[in-house]
Amino acid sequence: MNPVRYRLVAVAVLPFLLALAVDLLLFAALRDRLPTRLATHFDGGGTADGYADRGSYVTVNIGLAVGLAAVWAVIAATADLAVRGARWVIGAGYAVAGLTGYVMAAALYANLDAADGSDVRLPLWQLAAGLAVAALAAGAGALLLRLLDLPSAVPPPGPGTVERLDLAEGEVAGWARRAPSRTLCAVGVALLVVGGVLTYVYGWGRAAAPLACGLLILVCSCPYVTVDRHGLTARPTVLPWPRVRIPLADVDRAVSREVKALSEYGGWGYRVRPGRSGLILRSGEAIVVRRTGGREFAVTVADSATAAALLNTLAERAAVR
């Protein structure tokens, strides 16, 4: 890795190590005032309903911080720095570290001077306070990332000229590309973290929704896009379904152009708008297919110019048969 990449990895893991250091220092300073049996799970009213010893608190804290630091280290080491949103994804780690660090510290303070963990309460407003700390940490991370000399975003593709790929008579070609969204990946990981924290503090009941949503987002965060004799297909990398396919007979023309997630499609994910739909995981380069009925379908993916040119050629071949 080059020096910029090393610095980016260091910045990415920094908040998790800082949160861990603060929590462990608090534990060391308050250890003599903590009960032998700590309250670690709480119901919706804030009453303790699960317990662990002091050693378990330290073990869970270290495991959570190291695990999250490893996830964000991999993201920072592999992120395409010339793609829009790379700073945002790395900065999201600061929010996750702020939330987890605060909740672990709040649980520690809730046990302070208690005779036993059964006497401890942790009201839900502590979670709201944790979200506020997460927002402040995200702001600090954004300021720190400004100090790094990251490359500028790649210029967007052209306005969408219809191109074709030259193929010899009888020649067969296909194109395939994964289109990972590091933003969705970070969101999925963050939801799993929130679910893990809620499981540790409040039990499975309050953790089911964020855990399920986080897993679903992670599964859908890296679609696999192909162009071949079947047409244009987009599906999750790890699953054969759900799948979107536009057969060659339904292709009027395909172009590569820049799309804007919010202004054109109203957000991210599978989007349906008047006259268009698409699998939009970011703003930027996309293959946009005009169907024979006049509607458009777009997929945000790199090397979309090659995919569009090949799709146009295959569609023309299919039309003359």
Buried (B, 14 or more C-beta within 10 A) or exposed (E): EEEEBEBBBEBBBBBBBBBBEBBBEBBEEBEEEBBEBBBBBBBEEBBBBBBBBBEEBBEBBEEBBBEBBEBBBEBBEEBBBEBBBBBBBBBBBBBBBBBBBBBBBBBBBBBEEBEBBEEBEBBEEBBEBBBEBBEEBBBBBBEBBEEBEBEEBBEBBEEBEEBBBEEEEEEEBEBEBEBBBBBBBBBBBBBBBBBBBBBBBBBEEBBEEBBEBBBEBBEBBBBBBBBBEEBBBBBBBEEEEEEBEBBBEBBBBBBBBBBEBEEBBEEBBBBEEEEBBBBBBBBBBBBBBBBEEEBBBBBBBBBBBBBBBBBBBBBEEBEEE
